Amino acid sequence: MYVVVSSHCLAGSTCMIANHAILIREEHFYPVDENAAAFLCGPPGLIEKAALPGLEEMGFEDGKTVFGF
């Protein structure tokens, strides 16, 4: 995962997490499989713009192996 920290942020705070978190996801999430699913809970913008695209990159499918509520 790439973490981008702006010089405008307070010391030690993270301003933005880039959409390239593939290594972290593959290390810590179960691989795509018919017996694995991801269940997401959170603000719609976070799910739609961050979590869902990342899971789809890994091969998960919205409504089949990824469910948001």
JODAMO-V532797 format. One line per field, one symbol per residue. phi: phi as a letter, one per 30 degrees, with the letter a starting at -180 (. if undefined). psi: psi as a letter, one per 20 degrees, with the letter a starting at -180 (. if undefined). A space follows every 50 residues. Layout:
# JODAMO-V532797
phi->???
psi->???
This chain:
# JODAMO-V532797
phi->.ccccdddddeiccdacddccddddddccdddadcbbcccbldeddddcb ddedddedjdbeicbbbcb
psi->pppppqiirqpiqphporjlkgggghhiqqrpqijqqppppapgggghif gghghhhiiqppigippq.
